[in-house]
Amino acid sequence: MFESTDFEYVFDQFTNQKVLIIGDVMIDTYLWGSVGRVSPEAPVPVVSGVIEENRLGGAANVALNIKALGAVPILCSVIGDDDRGKLILELMEEQLLSDIGLVVDNHRVTTQKTRIISGSQHLLRVDEEMDIFLNRRVQDEFLELISSLLESGGIDAIIMQDYDKGVLTPRVISEVISVAERVAVPVMVDPKFRSFDLYRKVKLFKPNFKELVKGLDLDIKKREIEKLSEAVQKFQKRQQIDNLLVTLSDQGVLTSGEGEHVHIPAVAREITDVSGAGDTVIAVASLFLIAGLPPAEVAAVSNLAGGLVCEKAGVVPVSSEKLLDECNEHFKSS
């Protein structure tokens, strides 16, 4: 299916794309250290030689993936008026990401996930967050900002990145989709559980397996591809979704779009860390879709990209050069 695809040309098209990323942002903090003994106080490892590192996470990591692929991201989110909110702004400045889409809510806590890691072993994660929906006043301000960005023109796609932290309220979801439809901008969605069935008439819907079975209340195993495909098609028709892409970790991806339903197996890799892979998949899939590639090719490349970032420790964006090389090597020889 890739014989006629000029990947260099496709990647070059990304530089002309501007993408609005709307959703929950967070700080991914890593405490890297080593374990040499067990604590005498309790049967737990003692981590020493700790080095702390802060990275952008959530919707901000999607923005980093969009930027890494050569396109222009505009991140739209709500942060708290706290030290972690200030750190988000500092990290965005370091990464040359614009903050024009951010709203500060002085009643909100900025999300931080702290992971303690020894070597490549993930020992513990501590989450500090507030997951209640934005209040009415903040929603008004946030929606006004998003509408102005969309109606000013030049936006090629919207990615709604939902981590269930409260930014994507039912009202925000419906009004963003409504405005996007009015200005003819395609909407791509990476959903979570709480608002799973609120996304309708979107260009792309990309749940993972856990989100799909919980969101649709299914009793299906990951290997039951035929049953999964049937459930996906029913949901897709009901929600009027153009393309549906389900990530299945070690089972690859399942895609449904343009009347075609395809299961693509995973590419064998040394998996180090799966965190952030979904962010990469939605970013890659969105750019390839708006570049005009058919759904099956979009799914295959996204599957490859998700696997690439799983080889790295921690949440990292995909390397455009590495992905292009792998596309040329993997698909041209298959």
N, C-alpha and C positions, 0 to 999 in steps of 0.2 A: 504493500500500500504506500510505501515511501519512495518508490523508484523515481518519481518525478519531482520530489520535494527538494527545493534548493534551500537548505537550512541557513546558509550564509545570508541569502536574500531575506528570508523570514526574520532572522535576528536583526538585520539592519532596519527592518520596519519598526522595531520597537522604539527606536529613538524618536519617532514622530508621535508616540502615544502618550497621552496624559491620563492618569488613572486616579480617581477619587477613592480612597480607602476609608470606610466608615465603620467604626466599631470600638471594642474595648482595647485600651493600651495598658501595658504593664511593664514593670522592670523585672527582668530575669537576673537575679543575683546568684553568683556561684562562689562557693567557698571551697577552693581546691586545696587538698592536703593529702596526707598519707597516714595510714593506720599501722601502728607498730605494736599495739597492745590493747588489752581489754581493760576497761575501767574497774578498779577495785570497789567502786561504789555501787555498781549495777552491771549486769552482763551486756554491756554496750561497748562498741569500739571507741577508742580515743583518737581523735583526728588532730594531728600536729602539723606545724609548718604551713599554716593556712594562708592562702593568698585570695583576696576578695576581688571579684570582677563583676561589673554591672553591664548588662546588655539590654537593648530595647526588645520588648516581647509583645505578644498578642498582635493586634492590628499593626503595630509599629514594625514588627518583623515582616509582615506582608509588604509594608512600604519599602523596607530594605531589600526584599526580594525583587520588587518591581524596579527599584533603582539599580540593583545589581545586573538586571537584564537589559539596562540601557534606557528604560522608559522613565517618565517623570511622575513620581507619586505625590499626591496631596493627602495628607493624613488628617482625618476629621474624627475627633474624639473629645472626651471630657476628662479632665484630670482634677485632682484636689489641689487646694491652696495649702500645700504642705511641702516638707522637704523632698519627698519622693516625687511630687509633681515638678518641683524645680529641677530635680535630677533628670526627669524625662526631657525637659527643655534643654538641659545641658547636653545630654546624649544625642538629641536630635540635631543640635547645632554642630556637634562633632561629626555627625554623619551627613551633614549638609542637607538635612530635611527641613522643609518649610514648616513653620508653626501657625500658618494663617488659618488652619482648620481646627485649631484647638480652642476649647472653651474651658475656663477655670470655674469650678464650683467649690465655694468655701465651706460647704457642708459635706463634701465628699472626701473619701480616703483614696489615695492613689494605690492601685494594686501592685504588690510586690510578691514574687515567688522566689524564695531562697532555697537553693539546692546545695547540699553538702556532698562533695564528691571526692573519693580517694582513687587515684588513677583513673580508670574508666568506670569504676563502680559507684553507682548512685546510692548513697546511704540514707538520705532523708530529705524531705522537702517541707518547708514551712510557708504557708500562704497567709498573707495579711491583705485583707480586701474588704470591700463593701459591694454587695451584689444586688441591692435594692434598685428599682428603676429610678431614672432621673425624675426629679419633681417637675411640675408643670412649667414653672418659670424657666428652668434650665432647658427643658425640651423646646420651649418657644425660641430661646436664643440659639440653640443648636440647629434647629430646623431652618431658621432664618438664614444662618450662615451657610448651611448646605445648599439651600435654594439659590442664594446669590451666586455661589460658586458654579452651580449647574447652569443657571440662566445666563451667566456671563459668556458661556460658550467655551469651546476648546476642550471639553472633557470627552474622552473616547470611551470610557467604561467606569462603572462603579463596582467596587468590591465591598460587600457587607460582611465583615468579619466578626462573628458573634462568639464571645466567650462566656456568655451568661453572667456578665458583671453589671448589667443594668443600662448600658448606653443605648443598645438597640431595643427600645421599648416597642410595644405594639403600635403606638402612634408614629414613632420614628420610622419603623419598618414600612407601614402603609403609605405615609406621606412621601418618603424618599422614592419608593417605587412609583407612586403617582406622578411626582415631578419628573422622574427619569423617563417615564413613558411620554410625558408631554414634550420633553425636549429631545426625545429619541436617542437616549443614552442607554446601552445595555447594562443590565444589573446581574452581577455574579454573587453568589451567596455561599459562605462557609458557615453552616448553621450550628446551633447547639440545641439542647433539649427544650428549654422553656418556651421558645417561640417557633418551634420546628415547623408547624403547619400554617404559620402566618405568611410565609413567603409564597407569593403567587405571581404568575406571569413574568418570571425572570428568565434570563438567557441561560444561566448555569446555576445548578444547585449541587453542592459538593459535600455531602456528609461522609463521615467515616462509618465503618460497620456498626460500632457501638451506638452512634447517634441515630443511624437508620433504624435499627431494631427497637431501640427505646422510643424514638419519635413515632414509629408506626405500630408499636406494641406487637412486635413480631416474635414468634418462637421459631427461629431459623438459625441453623449453623452456618458459619462462614464458608464452608466448603459446598453448601447447597446452592450452587450458582444459579441453577434453573429456577428454583423457588424465589431466590433473591431478585432475579431478573423480572419475574412476574409481578412481585410486589412493587418494584421500582417503576415499572410501566404503568401500573394502576395509579400510583401516587403522582407520577409525572402527568398523566392525563387529567387527573382531578385538579391539580394545582396549575395546570397550563404552563408547565415548565418546558422550555425548548430542549435543554440538554441536562442530563443527570449523570453525575460521575461519583461513584462510591469507591472510596479507598478501603482496601481489604488487607492491609499490612502484608503478611507473608503470602497472601493469596492474590496479590496484585491489585487490579482495579476492574470495576464493572462500569461500562458506559452505555447510555441510552440516548440517542439523538438522531434526528433526520431519518427515522424509521429503522435505524440500525441498532442492534443490541450486541455488544461485544464484551467478552471477558479477556483481559490481558494479564497473563501471569507475571509475578514479580521477577525482577532480575536478581540473580544470586549475588549477594554482597556480604561483606563483614559489617554487621550492624553494631554500631557503638552507642547511638542515642537516637531515639525516634522523636524526641520533642522538637517541635517546629516544622516537622515534615509536612503537616497539613497546610501550614502557611505558604510553604514553597509550592505545593501542588496547586492551590487556588491562584497564586500569582502567575505561575507558568501557564496554567490552563486558560486563564483570562486573556493573557497577551496572545496566545496562539489562536484562541477563538476569534478575537477581533482582527487578527491578521488574516483570517479567512480559511484556516485549516479545517478539514472535516473532523467531526467529533472523535472518531476512532484514532486518528493521528494525534489529536490533542490529548486524549487519554494516555496513549503510549508514551508520548514525550513527558507528560506530567508524572507518570509512573516512574520513569527513568530519573527525573529530577528529584522526586521525593526520596528515592533510594540513595541518591548521591549525598544529600545532606545528613542522612542517617549514619554515614560513615564518620561524621565529625562529632566530637563531644560538645554538648550544649546546643543552644539554639543559634543557628548560623544561616545566613542567606545562601542561596545557590550561587555557584560560580558560573557566570555566563560563558566564559571560555571553556570550562570543563564540560558544561552541558552541550555546547556546540560540538566539541570534539567527540563526545559520547554519541550524540545523535548521528554524526557522520559515520562513526565506527560501527555502532550497534545496528542502525537501521539500514545502512547501505550494504551491509554484509549479510543481513538476514533474509 
